[in-house]
Amino acid sequence: MIENWTIQLQGLDPVSSKAALARRTVDMVVIDPMRSQRGEATFPMQDLVRAVQRSPGKSLPHKRVIAYLNLGQAEDYRSYWRAEWRAPTAGRSGQPDFLLAPDPEGWAGNFPVAFWRPEWRCCLYGHADAPLDQILADGFDGIYCDWVLGYLDADVQAAAVRDGVDAAREMIRLLADLRAYARERYPLFVLVAQNAISLAEQHPDLFAAVDGLAQEDLSFRGLASATWDDPSAGDIPAPPTGAWSTARLGQRLADVRTRGVPVFTLDYSLRADNANRARATARSFGLVPCVSRTPLDRLPAAPSR
């Protein structure tokens, strides 16, 4: 059973990151699959993954190493992004036209996509240069899928209406197909879906396509534009009431746990007292916490307790 975890999506180094991740007393690490970034084709990813997998976890004999994969957005720094592509702008889709709009929260270089279209699926998997195929070749234990909530995005929903598809159902189908594809090679490969609680509540068949859920901002969030030491990189409290309040969201996630599905939380905080509070709150609902800062460009501090 995974008792704790950590995440770093930028700033990975083949030497220092390997040592730092191996030393960290956690059961699971989520990292960026560096070879999928443009200009990083020679990054020794397999070596890093194997070294971290050999290191001890907190409750497991060895760590599990999970790769980040953005399903609902194209990222212009990935190797699949071609020179002739044109990024979308507000009110105008890009080229190819599955690139729908800029990121609504301000993440630079990220663009919601029509994720059901074959052209986008081909970017993600099915050939040696695709991110998922590289992840499998490098020996990762699973994928941590971001922007699963993309089916709720207004531009995505509008495109789904034009294409005559149900965006929620298409997201579940994509998750299921990715998992099945990976398990043809590695039967124990796992898929964790981030920010998928609404999808799970509306469509319980999601649970047949995933091995765990992750949820951001249970207690504290940060701004997408913040740098690591910027005060806005965390400590912004969750709303006091409503479906996304800490109390209500925590209970919704706890309900998922009754299905036997692990749930991981990712809060953002600079202050140690808030970080400790976020971890304690998550654990009170039976969830597995991590606290970092929104850039996710270095390992967060180890818990003080």
C-alpha positions as YAML, in Angstrom:
chain: A
units: angstrom
residues:
- id: 1
  name: MET
  ca: [0.00, 0.00, 0.00]
- id: 2
  name: ILE
  ca: [1.32, 3.43, -0.95]
- id: 3
  name: GLU
  ca: [1.53, 5.64, 2.15]
- id: 4
  name: ASN
  ca: [3.05, 8.77, 0.64]
- id: 5
  name: TRP
  ca: [4.31, 10.16, -2.65]
- id: 6
  name: THR
  ca: [6.04, 13.08, -4.30]
- id: 7
  name: ILE
  ca: [6.09, 14.80, -7.68]
- id: 8
  name: GLN
  ca: [8.51, 16.80, -9.87]
- id: 9
  name: LEU
  ca: [7.67, 17.74, -13.45]
- id: 10
  name: GLN
  ca: [10.41, 20.20, -14.38]
- id: 11
  name: GLY
  ca: [14.09, 20.67, -13.65]
- id: 12
  name: LEU
  ca: [14.99, 16.99, -13.72]
- id: 13
  name: ASP
  ca: [18.69, 16.23, -14.01]
- id: 14
  name: PRO
  ca: [20.00, 12.74, -14.86]
- id: 15
  name: VAL
  ca: [22.50, 12.72, -11.98]
- id: 16
  name: SER
  ca: [21.23, 14.90, -9.15]
- id: 17
  name: SER
  ca: [17.56, 14.01, -9.63]
- id: 18
  name: LYS
  ca: [18.33, 10.30, -9.65]
- id: 19
  name: ALA
  ca: [20.12, 10.60, -6.32]
- id: 20
  name: ALA
  ca: [17.52, 12.90, -4.75]
- id: 21
  name: LEU
  ca: [14.59, 10.72, -5.77]
- id: 22
  name: ALA
  ca: [16.32, 7.57, -4.57]
- id: 23
  name: ARG
  ca: [16.99, 9.14, -1.16]
- id: 24
  name: ARG
  ca: [13.45, 10.39, -0.63]
- id: 25
  name: THR
  ca: [11.46, 8.17, 1.75]
- id: 26
  name: VAL
  ca: [8.31, 7.81, -0.32]
- id: 27
  name: ASP
  ca: [6.51, 4.92, -1.96]
- id: 28
  name: MET
  ca: [5.68, 6.62, -5.28]
- id: 29
  name: VAL
  ca: [7.28, 9.34, -7.36]
- id: 30
  name: VAL
  ca: [5.64, 11.08, -10.30]
- id: 31
  name: ILE
  ca: [8.07, 12.61, -12.77]
- id: 32
  name: ASP
  ca: [8.06, 13.95, -16.29]
- id: 33
  name: PRO
  ca: [9.09, 11.47, -19.00]
- id: 34
  name: MET
  ca: [11.92, 13.66, -20.21]
- id: 35
  name: ARG
  ca: [12.50, 11.98, -23.56]
- id: 36
  name: SER
  ca: [9.12, 13.26, -24.73]
- id: 37
  name: GLN
  ca: [10.35, 16.85, -24.39]
- id: 38
  name: ARG
  ca: [11.76, 18.49, -27.49]
- id: 39
  name: GLY
  ca: [15.58, 18.40, -27.41]
- id: 40
  name: GLU
  ca: [15.75, 15.71, -24.69]
- id: 41
  name: ALA
  ca: [15.79, 12.58, -26.87]
- id: 42
  name: THR
  ca: [19.09, 11.42, -25.34]
- id: 43
  name: PHE
  ca: [18.06, 11.92, -21.68]
- id: 44
  name: PRO
  ca: [18.97, 8.67, -19.84]
- id: 45
  name: MET
  ca: [15.41, 8.13, -18.66]
- id: 46
  name: GLN
  ca: [15.57, 4.36, -18.37]
- id: 47
  name: ASP
  ca: [18.65, 4.60, -16.15]
- id: 48
  name: LEU
  ca: [16.96, 7.11, -13.86]
- id: 49
  name: VAL
  ca: [13.74, 5.10, -13.63]
- id: 50
  name: ARG
  ca: [15.55, 1.86, -12.80]
- id: 51
  name: ALA
  ca: [17.73, 3.50, -10.15]
- id: 52
  name: VAL
  ca: [14.72, 5.00, -8.38]
- id: 53
  name: GLN
  ca: [12.78, 1.75, -8.65]
- id: 54
  name: ARG
  ca: [15.61, -0.09, -6.91]
- id: 55
  name: SER
  ca: [15.58, 2.33, -3.97]
- id: 56
  name: PRO
  ca: [13.47, 1.60, -0.86]
- id: 57
  name: GLY
  ca: [10.10, 3.19, -0.31]
- id: 58
  name: LYS
  ca: [8.42, 4.13, 2.94]
- id: 59
  name: SER
  ca: [6.12, 1.13, 3.26]
- id: 60
  name: LEU
  ca: [7.04, -0.71, 0.05]
- id: 61
  name: PRO
  ca: [10.36, -2.49, -0.49]
- id: 62
  name: HIS
  ca: [10.91, -0.48, -3.67]
- id: 63
  name: LYS
  ca: [9.54, 2.77, -5.06]
- id: 64
  name: ARG
  ca: [7.07, 2.95, -7.90]
- id: 65
  name: VAL
  ca: [7.91, 5.44, -10.62]
- id: 66
  name: ILE
  ca: [4.98, 6.97, -12.51]
- id: 67
  name: ALA
  ca: [5.18, 9.15, -15.62]
- id: 68
  name: TYR
  ca: [3.18, 12.33, -16.09]
- id: 69
  name: LEU
  ca: [1.05, 12.42, -19.24]
- id: 70
  name: ASN
  ca: [-1.26, 15.25, -20.26]
- id: 71
  name: LEU
  ca: [-4.20, 13.67, -22.09]
- id: 72
  name: GLY
  ca: [-6.42, 16.66, -22.59]
- id: 73
  name: GLN
  ca: [-3.91, 19.28, -23.69]
- id: 74
  name: ALA
  ca: [-1.15, 19.56, -26.24]
- id: 75
  name: GLU
  ca: [2.11, 20.95, -24.85]
- id: 76
  name: ASP
  ca: [4.25, 22.93, -27.27]
- id: 77
  name: TYR
  ca: [7.51, 21.70, -25.73]
- id: 78
  name: ARG
  ca: [6.81, 18.03, -26.50]
- id: 79
  name: SER
  ca: [8.50, 16.29, -29.40]
- id: 80
  name: TYR
  ca: [5.15, 15.59, -31.09]
- id: 81
  name: TRP
  ca: [4.66, 19.36, -31.59]
- id: 82
  name: ARG
  ca: [5.63, 20.06, -35.20]
- id: 83
  name: ALA
  ca: [7.18, 23.22, -36.55]
- id: 84
  name: GLU
  ca: [4.25, 23.83, -38.89]
- id: 85
  name: TRP
  ca: [1.65, 23.71, -36.12]
- id: 86
  name: ARG
  ca: [0.00, 26.98, -35.12]
- id: 87
  name: ALA
  ca: [-1.02, 27.55, -31.52]
- id: 88
  name: PRO
  ca: [-4.66, 28.52, -30.96]
- id: 89
  name: THR
  ca: [-5.61, 31.92, -29.64]
- id: 90
  name: ALA
  ca: [-8.71, 33.14, -27.85]
- id: 91
  name: GLY
  ca: [-11.59, 32.64, -30.26]
- id: 92
  name: ARG
  ca: [-9.55, 30.87, -32.95]
- id: 93
  name: SER
  ca: [-8.52, 27.23, -33.11]
- id: 94
  name: GLY
  ca: [-5.00, 26.30, -34.08]
- id: 95
  name: GLN
  ca: [-3.53, 24.13, -36.79]
- id: 96
  name: PRO
  ca: [-4.12, 21.23, -36.78]
- id: 97
  name: ASP
  ca: [-7.66, 22.06, -35.73]
- id: 98
  name: PHE
  ca: [-7.75, 19.64, -32.78]
- id: 99
  name: LEU
  ca: [-5.81, 22.42, -31.00]
- id: 100
  name: LEU
  ca: [-8.79, 24.31, -29.60]
- id: 101
  name: ALA
  ca: [-7.77, 27.20, -27.33]
- id: 102
  name: PRO
  ca: [-5.19, 28.55, -24.86]
- id: 103
  name: ASP
  ca: [-5.15, 27.02, -21.38]
- id: 104
  name: PRO
  ca: [-7.97, 28.62, -19.37]
- id: 105
  name: GLU
  ca: [-5.86, 28.89, -16.20]
- id: 106
  name: GLY
  ca: [-2.86, 30.51, -17.86]
- id: 107
  name: TRP
  ca: [-0.42, 27.60, -18.19]
- id: 108
  name: ALA
  ca: [1.90, 28.79, -20.96]
- id: 109
  name: GLY
  ca: [2.35, 26.43, -23.89]
- id: 110
  name: ASN
  ca: [-0.65, 24.23, -22.99]
- id: 111
  name: PHE
  ca: [-3.68, 23.98, -25.27]
- id: 112
  name: PRO
  ca: [-6.93, 22.03, -24.77]
- id: 113
  name: VAL
  ca: [-7.50, 19.51, -27.54]
- id: 114
  name: ALA
  ca: [-10.30, 17.51, -29.12]
- id: 115
  name: PHE
  ca: [-8.91, 14.42, -27.41]
- id: 116
  name: TRP
  ca: [-11.24, 11.95, -29.16]
- id: 117
  name: ARG
  ca: [-9.84, 12.67, -32.60]
- id: 118
  name: PRO
  ca: [-7.48, 10.05, -34.08]
- id: 119
  name: GLU
  ca: [-4.88, 12.70, -34.92]
- id: 120
  name: TRP
  ca: [-4.48, 13.53, -31.22]
- id: 121
  name: ARG
  ca: [-4.47, 9.91, -30.15]
- id: 122
  name: CYS
  ca: [-1.64, 9.32, -32.60]
- id: 123
  name: CYS
  ca: [0.36, 12.00, -30.78]
- id: 124
  name: LEU
  ca: [-0.01, 10.08, -27.50]
- id: 125
  name: TYR
  ca: [0.59, 6.43, -28.41]
- id: 126
  name: GLY
  ca: [0.97, 3.82, -31.11]
- id: 127
  name: HIS
  ca: [4.50, 4.36, -32.41]
- id: 128
  name: ALA
  ca: [8.02, 4.41, -30.98]
- id: 129
  name: ASP
  ca: [8.29, 8.19, -30.73]
- id: 130
  name: ALA
  ca: [4.95, 8.68, -28.94]
- id: 131
  name: PRO
  ca: [5.08, 9.61, -25.23]
- id: 132
  name: LEU
  ca: [3.31, 6.49, -23.94]
- id: 133
  name: ASP
  ca: [5.49, 4.18, -26.03]
- id: 134
  name: GLN
  ca: [8.61, 5.92, -24.69]
- id: 135
  name: ILE
  ca: [7.23, 5.61, -21.15]
- id: 136
  name: LEU
  ca: [6.80, 1.87, -21.66]
- id: 137
  name: ALA
  ca: [10.26, 1.49, -23.19]
- id: 138
  name: ASP
  ca: [11.81, 3.32, -20.23]
- id: 139
  name: GLY
  ca: [10.22, 0.95, -17.71]
- id: 140
  name: PHE
  ca: [7.84, 3.23, -15.81]
- id: 141
  name: ASP
  ca: [5.30, 1.56, -13.54]
- id: 142
  name: GLY
  ca: [2.38, 3.63, -14.77]
- id: 143
  name: ILE
  ca: [1.07, 6.98, -15.92]
- id: 144
  name: TYR
  ca: [-0.36, 9.95, -14.04]
- id: 145
  name: CYS
  ca: [-2.93, 11.40, -16.42]
- id: 146
  name: ASP
  ca: [-3.56, 15.12, -16.29]
- id: 147
  name: TRP
  ca: [-6.41, 17.24, -17.63]
- id: 148
  name: VAL
  ca: [-8.90, 14.43, -17.38]
- id: 149
  name: LEU
  ca: [-11.31, 17.22, -16.43]
- id: 150
  name: GLY
  ca: [-10.79, 18.62, -19.92]
- id: 151
  name: TYR
  ca: [-14.12, 17.16, -20.92]
- id: 152
  name: LEU
  ca: [-15.74, 20.02, -18.94]
- id: 153
  name: ASP
  ca: [-13.85, 22.79, -20.73]
- id: 154
  name: ALA
  ca: [-16.19, 25.06, -22.72]
- id: 155
  name: ASP
  ca: [-14.09, 24.94, -25.90]
- id: 156
  name: VAL
  ca: [-13.81, 21.16, -25.64]
- id: 157
  name: GLN
  ca: [-17.56, 20.77, -25.13]
- id: 158
  name: ALA
  ca: [-18.29, 23.00, -28.10]
- id: 159
  name: ALA
  ca: [-15.99, 20.91, -30.28]
- id: 160
  name: ALA
  ca: [-17.63, 17.72, -29.01]
- id: 161
  name: VAL
  ca: [-21.05, 19.05, -30.01]
- id: 162
  name: ARG
  ca: [-19.73, 19.88, -33.48]
- id: 163
  name: ASP
  ca: [-18.25, 16.38, -33.80]
- id: 164
  name: GLY
  ca: [-21.36, 14.69, -32.41]
- id: 165
  name: VAL
  ca: [-19.61, 12.98, -29.49]
- id: 166
  name: ASP
  ca: [-20.03, 12.86, -25.71]
- id: 167
  name: ALA
  ca: [-16.84, 14.38, -24.26]
- id: 168
  name: ALA
  ca: [-17.15, 12.59, -20.91]
- id: 169
  name: ARG
  ca: [-17.60, 9.19, -22.56]
- id: 170
  name: GLU
  ca: [-14.73, 9.90, -24.92]
- id: 171
  name: MET
  ca: [-12.41, 10.70, -22.00]
- id: 172
  name: ILE
  ca: [-13.26, 7.39, -20.34]
- id: 173
  name: ARG
  ca: [-12.68, 5.60, -23.63]
- id: 174
  name: LEU
  ca: [-9.29, 7.26, -24.04]
- id: 175
  name: LEU
  ca: [-8.24, 6.29, -20.51]
- id: 176
  name: ALA
  ca: [-9.39, 2.71, -21.05]
- id: 177
  name: ASP
  ca: [-7.60, 2.44, -24.39]
- id: 178
  name: LEU
  ca: [-4.33, 3.83, -23.02]
- id: 179
  name: ARG
  ca: [-4.43, 1.43, -20.09]
- id: 180
  name: ALA
  ca: [-5.23, -1.57, -22.29]
- id: 181
  name: TYR
  ca: [-2.46, -0.63, -24.72]
- id: 182
  name: ALA
  ca: [0.10, -0.36, -21.92]
- id: 183
  name: ARG
  ca: [-0.99, -3.58, -20.25]
- id: 184
  name: GLU
  ca: [-0.39, -5.56, -23.42]
- id: 185
  name: ARG
  ca: [3.29, -5.02, -22.63]
- id: 186
  name: TYR
  ca: [3.22, -4.65, -18.83]
- id: 187
  name: PRO
  ca: [0.23, -6.36, -17.20]
- id: 188
  name: LEU
  ca: [0.81, -4.56, -13.87]
- id: 189
  name: PHE
  ca: [0.98, -1.09, -15.44]
- id: 190
  name: VAL
  ca: [-1.24, 1.39, -13.56]
- id: 191
  name: LEU
  ca: [-3.15, 4.50, -14.55]
- id: 192
  name: VAL
  ca: [-3.92, 7.34, -12.13]
- id: 193
  name: ALA
  ca: [-6.41, 9.97, -13.29]
- id: 194
  name: GLN
  ca: [-5.97, 13.49, -11.87]
- id: 195
  name: ASN
  ca: [-8.98, 15.70, -11.03]
- id: 196
  name: ALA
  ca: [-11.45, 13.06, -12.20]
- id: 197
  name: ILE
  ca: [-13.84, 13.08, -9.24]
- id: 198
  name: SER
  ca: [-16.70, 14.70, -11.18]
- id: 199
  name: LEU
  ca: [-16.27, 12.23, -14.02]
- id: 200
  name: ALA
  ca: [-16.30, 9.33, -11.55]
- id: 201
  name: GLU
  ca: [-19.46, 10.59, -9.90]
- id: 202
  name: GLN
  ca: [-21.28, 11.05, -13.19]
- id: 203
  name: HIS
  ca: [-19.96, 7.89, -14.85]
- id: 204
  name: PRO
  ca: [-19.00, 5.12, -12.39]
- id: 205
  name: ASP
  ca: [-17.75, 3.00, -15.29]
- id: 206
  name: LEU
  ca: [-14.64, 5.18, -15.07]
- id: 207
  name: PHE
  ca: [-13.46, 2.88, -12.28]
- id: 208
  name: ALA
  ca: [-13.03, 0.06, -14.78]
- id: 209
  name: ALA
  ca: [-10.51, 2.21, -16.67]
- id: 210
  name: VAL
  ca: [-8.30, 3.51, -13.83]
- id: 211
  name: ASP
  ca: [-6.26, 2.22, -10.90]
- id: 212
  name: GLY
  ca: [-6.40, 5.37, -8.78]
- id: 213
  name: LEU
  ca: [-7.52, 8.98, -8.65]
- id: 214
  name: ALA
  ca: [-5.56, 12.09, -7.77]
- id: 215
  name: GLN
  ca: [-7.02, 15.42, -6.73]
- id: 216
  name: GLU
  ca: [-5.47, 18.86, -6.58]
- id: 217
  name: ASP
  ca: [-6.38, 21.68, -4.20]
- id: 218
  name: LEU
  ca: [-8.18, 19.83, -1.42]
- id: 219
  name: SER
  ca: [-6.97, 22.45, 1.07]
- id: 220
  name: PHE
  ca: [-4.75, 24.91, -0.81]
- id: 221
  name: ARG
  ca: [-4.08, 25.90, -4.40]
- id: 222
  name: GLY
  ca: [-1.56, 28.09, -6.20]
- id: 223
  name: LEU
  ca: [-1.49, 30.15, -9.39]
- id: 224
  name: ALA
  ca: [-0.27, 28.73, -12.67]
- id: 225
  name: SER
  ca: [1.92, 31.77, -13.38]
- id: 226
  name: ALA
  ca: [3.81, 31.62, -10.07]
- id: 227
  name: THR
  ca: [7.49, 30.82, -9.61]
- id: 228
  name: TRP
  ca: [8.68, 28.52, -6.82]
- id: 229
  name: ASP
  ca: [9.21, 31.26, -4.22]
- id: 230
  name: ASP
  ca: [6.32, 33.44, -5.31]
- id: 231
  name: PRO
  ca: [3.76, 33.71, -2.48]
- id: 232
  name: SER
  ca: [1.04, 32.86, -4.99]
- id: 233
  name: ALA
  ca: [2.58, 29.41, -5.63]
- id: 234
  name: GLY
  ca: [0.41, 28.08, -2.81]
- id: 235
  name: ASP
  ca: [-1.51, 28.79, 0.42]
- id: 236
  name: ILE
  ca: [-4.66, 29.99, -1.37]
- id: 237
  name: PRO
  ca: [-7.43, 28.32, 0.65]
- id: 238
  name: ALA
  ca: [-10.10, 26.16, -0.90]
- id: 239
  name: PRO
  ca: [-13.56, 27.77, -0.99]
- id: 240
  name: PRO
  ca: [-15.28, 27.64, 2.42]
- id: 241
  name: THR
  ca: [-18.53, 26.18, 1.10]
- id: 242
  name: GLY
  ca: [-19.86, 24.25, -1.87]
- id: 243
  name: ALA
  ca: [-18.82, 21.15, -3.77]
- id: 244
  name: TRP
  ca: [-15.15, 22.20, -3.88]
- id: 245
  name: SER
  ca: [-14.80, 23.16, -0.23]
- id: 246
  name: THR
  ca: [-12.33, 21.07, 1.74]
- id: 247
  name: ALA
  ca: [-15.07, 19.40, 3.77]
- id: 248
  name: ARG
  ca: [-17.28, 18.53, 0.81]
- id: 249
  name: LEU
  ca: [-14.51, 17.55, -1.60]
- id: 250
  name: GLY
  ca: [-12.83, 15.46, 1.09]
- id: 251
  name: GLN
  ca: [-16.05, 13.53, 1.65]
- id: 252
  name: ARG
  ca: [-16.56, 13.03, -2.09]
- id: 253
  name: LEU
  ca: [-13.06, 11.59, -2.36]
- id: 254
  name: ALA
  ca: [-13.60, 9.46, 0.75]
- id: 255
  name: ASP
  ca: [-16.66, 7.98, -0.95]
- id: 256
  name: VAL
  ca: [-14.39, 6.88, -3.81]
- id: 257
  name: ARG
  ca: [-12.14, 5.15, -1.29]
- id: 258
  name: THR
  ca: [-15.04, 2.89, -0.31]
- id: 259
  name: ARG
  ca: [-14.68, 1.32, -3.75]
- id: 260
  name: GLY
  ca: [-11.16, 0.26, -2.86]
- id: 261
  name: VAL
  ca: [-9.61, 2.82, -5.20]
- id: 262
  name: PRO
  ca: [-6.60, 4.72, -3.83]
- id: 263
  name: VAL
  ca: [-6.91, 8.50, -3.91]
- id: 264
  name: PHE
  ca: [-3.88, 10.81, -3.91]
- id: 265
  name: THR
  ca: [-4.06, 14.52, -3.11]
- id: 266
  name: LEU
  ca: [-1.81, 17.33, -4.30]
- id: 267
  name: ASP
  ca: [-1.98, 20.60, -2.39]
- id: 268
  name: TYR
  ca: [0.17, 23.69, -2.90]
- id: 269
  name: SER
  ca: [1.71, 25.53, 0.02]
- id: 270
  name: LEU
  ca: [4.82, 27.51, 0.96]
- id: 271
  name: ARG
  ca: [4.08, 27.64, 4.69]
- id: 272
  name: ALA
  ca: [5.03, 24.61, 6.76]
- id: 273
  name: ASP
  ca: [1.98, 24.91, 8.99]
- id: 274
  name: ASN
  ca: [-0.35, 24.92, 6.00]
- id: 275
  name: ALA
  ca: [1.51, 22.00, 4.45]
- id: 276
  name: ASN
  ca: [1.16, 19.99, 7.65]
- id: 277
  name: ARG
  ca: [-2.50, 20.94, 7.87]
- id: 278
  name: ALA
  ca: [-3.10, 19.85, 4.26]
- id: 279
  name: ARG
  ca: [-1.48, 16.47, 4.87]
- id: 280
  name: ALA
  ca: [-3.42, 15.91, 8.08]
- id: 281
  name: THR
  ca: [-6.69, 16.86, 6.39]
- id: 282
  name: ALA
  ca: [-6.09, 14.47, 3.50]
- id: 283
  name: ARG
  ca: [-5.25, 11.62, 5.84]
- id: 284
  name: SER
  ca: [-8.38, 12.29, 7.89]
- id: 285
  name: PHE
  ca: [-10.38, 11.34, 4.79]
- id: 286
  name: GLY
  ca: [-8.26, 8.24, 4.10]
- id: 287
  name: LEU
  ca: [-6.34, 9.91, 1.25]
- id: 288
  name: VAL
  ca: [-2.61, 9.87, 0.42]
- id: 289
  name: PRO
  ca: [-1.19, 13.41, 0.45]
- id: 290
  name: CYS
  ca: [1.58, 15.33, -1.25]
- id: 291
  name: VAL
  ca: [2.25, 19.06, -0.83]
- id: 292
  name: SER
  ca: [4.35, 21.04, -3.30]
- id: 293
  name: ARG
  ca: [4.22, 24.41, -5.10]
- id: 294
  name: THR
  ca: [2.56, 25.06, -8.45]
- id: 295
  name: PRO
  ca: [5.67, 25.22, -10.66]
- id: 296
  name: LEU
  ca: [6.47, 21.60, -9.68]
- id: 297
  name: ASP
  ca: [10.01, 22.29, -10.86]
- id: 298
  name: ARG
  ca: [11.80, 20.74, -7.89]
- id: 299
  name: LEU
  ca: [11.14, 18.21, -5.19]
- id: 300
  name: PRO
  ca: [9.03, 19.64, -2.36]
- id: 301
  name: ALA
  ca: [10.35, 19.57, 1.17]
- id: 302
  name: ALA
  ca: [9.97, 16.29, 2.98]
- id: 303
  name: PRO
  ca: [7.18, 16.33, 5.58]
- id: 304
  name: SER
  ca: [8.27, 17.50, 9.01]
- id: 305
  name: ARG
  ca: [5.88, 15.02, 10.55]
...
